[in-house]
Amino acid sequence: MYLKKSESLGVSSPLNGIGKQDCDPKRKRKVAEITQALSVTPVDVATLRRMAISEGGLLTDEIRCLVWPKLLNVQTDDLPEKPAGAELRENNKDYQQVLLDVRRSLRRFPPGMPDEQREGLQEELIDIILQVLRCNPQLHYYQGYHDIVVTFLLVVGERLATALVEKLSTHHLRDFMDPTMDNTKHILNYLMPIIERVNPEVHDFMQRAEVGTIFALSWLITWFGHVLSDFRHVVRLYDFFLACHPLMPIYFAAVIVLHRESEVLECECDMASVHHLLSQIPQDLPYETLISRAGDLFVQFPPSELAREATQQHSQQTAASTFKDFELASAQQRPDAVLRRRRWRQGERAGPGPEPRSRAVVPAPRARRFARLAVMGLTVALGAAALAVVNTALEWAPKIDLQLFP
């Protein structure tokens, strides 16, 4: 979708995004669930996450225009007006670098798009980036950021893309936009512990080759937008990542490496050979299988269990450690929170109700083990769709102590 339809879409519009020839019963059922989740008050964010994670993702860009703002807790009824382009670009320290990167981004636009339309979108891309940076001076531009922004621009149009990218930049992408790469390196450090738990042989081979994790840097900081040529695969991954924990892209990177086990083990065991192999990402990956596998691994090996191995004298707060607050806010979107407070006050005025049923109290560590086992059992049966229950069964993004290795 390259038209700015998002501002005029109503809740019933997801059905308009699927032609009759594509409306198999499974897709129809999914669209109906999404429509229902959008129409209730409060908005059913948990269902929207489940739909974004499950097979096929959000299906169409029309649906993404409606659901992505809900996943990011962005209000679409009062989007700010865009400043004049000259106002954004004048005396902006990042303008020249952004301009160079955007001019090199031809491959990110659909083949065959008229030059005039593409050039217009590139100007909008520059303005979105500069506007987000101007409104958030604590954020620092990095090369590859434009690969993420262009995806939002092509799907939802300039005004909504600006709001979504700003929220994303201050949350999921926050660590990549620090003045140094310390937090980015920290996130990359989760890759090898995940691989080690699943396939020690591949892990040991990569360690002997001393390949490190830099081959996955462009995957991580662009959410794979820079390395995948098919736009359909990019937006499918964005559905998944937007519905999940900020560290999910590193789990997906791990499952790509694990999927290529035989290629890795047959490679010459030296840094140059292994790096060259892994940095050339295949374009025919089984995306739905890998998405499901990444979800399973997140549940089995949550970030809190990997933090000790991934961290070396790292004391800064990361986006992962603040995700719980973001997740709570996204589940209480206007007018949801207002309605909940109103219901609570009504209940308070009505006086005390019947005594609540007594519940068995399970010690916290034991309860967490039971919850994790239950989730793991679901993932075996349902794959990535079961990841939605993680919201209530596990503590996502726990506040972990990052000063670990001596």
Legacy VTK file of the C-alpha trace (Angstrom):
# vtk DataFile Version 3.0
C-alpha trace
ASCII
DATASET POLYDATA
POINTS 406 float
0.000 0.000 0.000
1.469 3.328 -1.023
-1.600 5.540 -0.556
-2.257 7.415 2.672
-5.528 5.701 3.517
-5.039 5.344 7.234
-6.732 8.572 8.298
-10.023 7.722 6.609
-10.351 4.055 7.526
-13.103 2.919 9.863
-13.147 -0.107 12.100
-15.063 -2.140 9.529
-12.461 -1.474 6.838
-10.246 -4.543 7.280
-12.704 -6.519 5.175
-12.176 -4.027 2.352
-8.495 -4.956 2.198
-9.147 -8.536 1.064
-10.603 -9.377 -2.300
-13.264 -12.050 -2.617
-10.830 -14.342 -4.386
-8.568 -14.249 -1.318
-11.274 -14.693 1.298
-10.727 -18.268 2.343
-12.508 -19.189 5.599
-9.332 -18.940 7.675
-8.586 -15.398 6.490
-12.207 -14.359 6.910
-12.180 -15.649 10.463
-8.980 -13.762 11.242
-10.297 -10.513 9.780
-13.495 -10.915 11.798
-11.467 -11.390 14.994
-9.380 -8.296 14.257
-12.478 -6.242 13.495
-14.106 -7.388 16.727
-10.964 -6.622 18.754
-10.855 -3.090 17.311
-14.542 -2.394 17.867
-14.839 -3.237 21.563
-14.188 -0.826 24.399
-11.593 -1.122 25.726
-9.722 -2.176 22.591
-8.696 -5.826 22.841
-4.945 -5.316 22.480
-4.162 -8.884 23.567
-6.156 -10.292 20.645
-4.529 -7.844 18.233
-1.114 -9.032 19.414
-2.153 -12.632 18.945
-3.370 -11.890 15.419
-0.120 -10.089 14.555
1.974 -12.987 15.832
-0.036 -15.879 14.422
0.399 -17.320 10.931
0.094 -14.720 8.178
0.314 -11.748 10.537
-2.066 -8.866 9.864
-2.741 -9.902 6.246
-3.038 -6.475 4.572
-1.666 -2.957 4.830
-5.197 -1.640 5.359
-5.401 -3.711 8.517
-1.922 -2.632 9.580
-3.040 1.020 9.395
-5.566 0.218 12.102
-3.668 -2.269 14.251
-0.101 -0.939 14.323
-1.188 2.242 16.179
-2.940 0.082 18.784
0.125 -2.101 19.263
2.219 1.030 19.828
-0.447 2.898 21.831
-0.554 5.803 19.381
-3.724 7.897 19.206
-4.695 8.577 15.594
-7.495 11.091 16.142
-5.214 14.065 16.733
-2.000 13.627 14.773
0.285 16.694 14.870
0.711 18.798 11.766
3.952 18.501 9.847
6.350 21.475 10.074
7.597 23.008 6.850
10.387 21.021 5.205
12.754 23.989 5.195
12.146 24.482 8.914
13.120 20.858 9.580
16.227 20.865 7.416
17.773 24.229 8.192
20.787 23.951 10.484
19.997 20.309 11.254
23.179 18.418 12.152
21.806 15.102 10.789
20.393 16.397 7.511
23.347 15.626 5.246
23.779 12.067 6.530
20.037 11.386 6.319
19.999 12.788 2.788
22.852 10.498 1.710
21.237 7.415 3.242
17.822 8.126 1.745
19.312 8.699 -1.707
20.920 5.266 -1.454
17.607 3.646 -0.532
16.290 3.024 -4.060
15.996 -0.731 -3.505
13.592 -0.172 -0.618
10.926 1.156 -2.972
8.752 -1.108 -5.143
10.271 -2.004 -8.516
8.663 -0.078 -11.313
7.460 2.790 -9.133
7.535 6.027 -11.197
10.557 8.182 -10.414
8.402 11.155 -9.497
6.426 9.162 -6.917
9.560 7.598 -5.448
11.329 10.963 -5.179
8.291 12.401 -3.409
8.339 9.531 -0.912
12.054 10.006 -0.350
11.436 13.655 0.557
8.744 12.536 2.996
11.132 9.961 4.425
13.715 12.656 5.122
11.112 14.854 6.803
9.819 12.039 9.050
13.308 11.256 10.299
14.232 14.891 10.920
10.925 15.605 12.672
11.347 12.681 15.077
14.923 13.729 15.837
13.963 17.371 16.352
11.177 16.450 18.790
13.456 14.038 20.673
16.937 15.572 20.977
18.019 12.681 23.222
17.827 10.385 20.175
20.807 10.004 17.835
20.456 9.044 14.183
22.169 5.867 13.013
22.705 4.464 9.536
19.981 1.903 8.971
17.294 3.856 10.829
15.870 4.980 7.484
15.311 1.318 6.546
12.805 1.036 9.387
11.174 4.400 8.745
10.587 3.714 5.040
8.626 0.576 5.907
6.190 2.593 7.997
5.984 5.293 5.332
5.068 2.798 2.591
2.434 1.104 4.739
0.634 3.922 6.561
1.612 7.222 4.915
3.610 10.168 6.184
1.524 11.603 9.049
0.753 8.328 10.785
4.246 6.993 10.083
5.734 9.993 11.908
3.704 9.243 15.044
4.412 5.502 14.942
8.127 5.926 14.303
8.430 8.430 17.138
6.854 5.987 19.601
8.970 3.135 18.258
12.135 5.244 18.504
11.553 6.111 22.147
10.751 2.502 23.057
11.731 -0.548 20.947
14.545 1.198 19.051
15.727 3.371 21.923
18.943 1.432 22.549
20.094 1.835 18.937
19.700 5.625 19.203
22.129 6.222 22.040
25.255 8.308 21.401
27.346 5.104 21.669
26.772 1.520 20.537
27.066 0.080 24.046
23.422 -0.944 24.362
23.336 -2.242 20.793
26.349 -4.450 21.527
24.627 -5.596 24.695
21.590 -6.771 22.719
23.825 -8.561 20.198
25.386 -10.378 23.136
22.137 -12.307 23.640
22.628 -14.098 20.302
25.272 -16.641 21.301
23.651 -17.741 24.588
20.432 -18.523 22.690
22.342 -20.535 20.088
24.307 -22.352 22.794
21.165 -23.536 24.574
19.621 -24.904 21.389
22.655 -26.231 19.513
25.945 -26.337 21.422
27.735 -27.738 18.376
26.925 -24.679 16.236
27.788 -22.408 19.149
31.177 -24.038 19.711
31.964 -23.939 15.978
31.220 -20.215 15.830
33.314 -19.637 18.943
36.291 -21.466 17.414
35.892 -19.412 14.229
35.834 -16.229 16.365
33.126 -14.854 14.093
31.473 -12.761 16.787
28.003 -11.288 16.236
28.669 -8.301 13.967
27.170 -10.198 11.000
23.755 -9.739 12.645
24.119 -5.994 13.306
22.260 -4.833 10.181
19.546 -7.434 10.827
18.953 -6.083 14.297
19.107 -2.319 13.789
16.889 -2.366 10.667
14.517 -5.102 11.850
15.717 -7.052 8.783
14.393 -4.328 6.459
17.813 -3.737 4.926
18.591 -7.376 4.160
15.268 -8.763 2.874
14.323 -7.962 -0.706
10.640 -8.952 -0.553
8.568 -6.247 1.113
5.907 -8.796 2.102
8.410 -10.576 4.317
9.533 -7.307 5.890
6.040 -6.219 6.944
5.254 -9.730 8.172
8.231 -9.508 10.505
7.184 -6.016 11.587
3.767 -7.393 12.592
5.579 -9.933 14.745
8.100 -7.548 16.300
5.554 -4.821 17.064
3.440 -7.328 18.982
6.381 -8.683 20.990
9.140 -7.857 23.399
11.890 -5.499 22.100
14.426 -8.341 22.170
12.430 -10.564 19.819
14.502 -9.536 16.748
17.608 -11.086 18.339
15.702 -14.335 18.926
14.688 -14.282 15.270
18.324 -13.726 14.298
19.252 -16.756 16.370
16.710 -19.012 14.677
18.046 -17.964 11.256
21.529 -19.107 12.282
20.140 -22.330 13.766
18.101 -22.963 10.619
21.368 -22.892 8.643
23.098 -25.395 10.898
24.369 -27.674 8.117
25.759 -24.745 6.085
27.558 -23.362 9.115
29.126 -26.671 10.139
30.271 -27.392 6.575
31.954 -23.987 6.286
35.671 -23.404 6.792
36.158 -22.752 10.483
37.672 -19.292 10.210
36.280 -15.858 10.889
36.203 -14.569 7.304
34.442 -17.630 5.861
31.808 -17.935 8.581
31.141 -14.191 8.618
30.696 -14.153 4.835
28.290 -17.093 4.996
26.138 -15.740 7.795
26.010 -12.154 6.553
24.464 -13.331 3.258
20.950 -13.948 4.499
18.882 -16.350 2.335
15.776 -14.841 0.739
13.759 -18.085 0.741
13.533 -18.596 4.488
10.481 -20.412 5.927
9.325 -17.280 7.704
6.260 -18.645 9.492
8.239 -21.600 10.842
11.033 -19.327 12.031
8.602 -16.872 13.640
6.995 -19.735 15.537
10.402 -21.044 16.587
11.556 -17.621 17.778
8.425 -17.343 19.906
9.044 -20.764 21.398
12.656 -19.924 22.238
11.653 -16.651 23.880
9.329 -18.569 26.193
11.844 -21.331 26.933
14.833 -19.003 27.389
13.519 -15.581 28.433
15.940 -12.639 28.504
16.186 -12.742 32.302
17.797 -16.201 32.079
20.320 -15.087 29.453
21.265 -11.740 30.971
24.257 -12.981 32.977
25.935 -14.439 29.917
24.970 -11.514 27.668
26.194 -8.779 29.988
29.675 -7.535 30.854
29.776 -4.585 33.252
26.674 -3.054 31.734
24.768 -0.724 34.018
22.572 1.316 31.685
18.830 0.789 31.491
17.812 -0.726 28.158
14.588 -0.593 26.196
13.963 -4.198 27.225
14.024 -3.284 30.897
11.395 -0.567 30.431
9.095 -2.611 28.194
6.796 -3.618 31.055
5.724 0.003 31.543
5.164 0.439 27.798
3.158 -2.779 27.617
0.947 -1.706 30.513
0.252 1.646 28.858
-0.598 0.013 25.533
-3.192 -2.153 27.246
-4.871 0.929 28.740
-5.372 3.013 25.635
-7.849 5.874 25.559
-10.707 5.593 26.191
-9.914 2.260 27.831
-8.255 3.635 30.936
-10.997 6.225 31.430
-13.703 3.579 31.191
-11.882 1.295 33.608
-11.543 4.081 36.176
-15.239 4.879 35.726
-16.204 1.239 36.311
-13.995 1.123 39.378
-15.631 4.255 40.834
-19.103 2.857 40.117
-18.185 -0.317 41.962
-16.813 1.740 44.861
-20.062 3.728 45.135
-22.122 0.556 45.006
-20.482 -0.611 48.211
-18.709 -3.848 49.000
-19.828 -6.866 47.047
-19.859 -10.493 48.087
-16.779 -11.940 49.636
-14.349 -13.044 46.915
-13.629 -16.727 46.609
-10.514 -17.778 48.429
-7.661 -18.801 46.190
-4.763 -21.044 46.967
-1.592 -19.049 47.326
1.283 -20.563 45.380
4.790 -19.437 46.313
6.099 -17.046 43.655
9.016 -19.127 42.279
6.849 -22.220 42.095
4.013 -20.275 40.437
6.407 -18.931 37.813
7.619 -22.457 37.066
4.047 -23.677 36.623
3.257 -20.693 34.382
6.313 -21.320 32.249
5.543 -25.014 31.861
1.982 -24.171 30.852
3.178 -21.708 28.232
5.785 -24.108 26.888
3.098 -26.763 26.553
0.965 -24.363 24.570
3.825 -23.415 22.285
4.344 -27.042 21.362
0.720 -27.250 20.273
0.142 -23.784 18.855
3.547 -22.394 17.913
3.849 -18.616 17.707
0.151 -17.996 18.340
0.684 -19.181 21.903
3.147 -16.360 22.477
0.190 -14.084 23.184
-0.357 -15.817 26.518
3.103 -14.753 27.614
1.606 -11.377 28.440
-0.074 -12.861 31.500
1.855 -16.072 32.160
5.387 -14.712 32.254
7.032 -11.493 33.319
8.184 -9.887 30.096
11.141 -7.568 30.294
11.834 -7.972 34.015
13.863 -5.311 35.782
17.114 -7.242 35.805
20.382 -6.363 37.459
22.718 -5.723 34.552
25.940 -5.408 36.582
26.797 -9.067 36.512
30.134 -10.335 35.271
32.956 -9.383 37.619
LINES 1 407
406 0 1 2 3 4 5 6 7 8 9 10 11 12 13 14 15 16 17 18 19 20 21 22 23 24 25 26 27 28 29 30 31 32 33 34 35 36 37 38 39 40 41 42 43 44 45 46 47 48 49 50 51 52 53 54 55 56 57 58 59 60 61 62 63 64 65 66 67 68 69 70 71 72 73 74 75 76 77 78 79 80 81 82 83 84 85 86 87 88 89 90 91 92 93 94 95 96 97 98 99 100 101 102 103 104 105 106 107 108 109 110 111 112 113 114 115 116 117 118 119 120 121 122 123 124 125 126 127 128 129 130 131 132 133 134 135 136 137 138 139 140 141 142 143 144 145 146 147 148 149 150 151 152 153 154 155 156 157 158 159 160 161 162 163 164 165 166 167 168 169 170 171 172 173 174 175 176 177 178 179 180 181 182 183 184 185 186 187 188 189 190 191 192 193 194 195 196 197 198 199 200 201 202 203 204 205 206 207 208 209 210 211 212 213 214 215 216 217 218 219 220 221 222 223 224 225 226 227 228 229 230 231 232 233 234 235 236 237 238 239 240 241 242 243 244 245 246 247 248 249 250 251 252 253 254 255 256 257 258 259 260 261 262 263 264 265 266 267 268 269 270 271 272 273 274 275 276 277 278 279 280 281 282 283 284 285 286 287 288 289 290 291 292 293 294 295 296 297 298 299 300 301 302 303 304 305 306 307 308 309 310 311 312 313 314 315 316 317 318 319 320 321 322 323 324 325 326 327 328 329 330 331 332 333 334 335 336 337 338 339 340 341 342 343 344 345 346 347 348 349 350 351 352 353 354 355 356 357 358 359 360 361 362 363 364 365 366 367 368 369 370 371 372 373 374 375 376 377 378 379 380 381 382 383 384 385 386 387 388 389 390 391 392 393 394 395 396 397 398 399 400 401 402 403 404 405
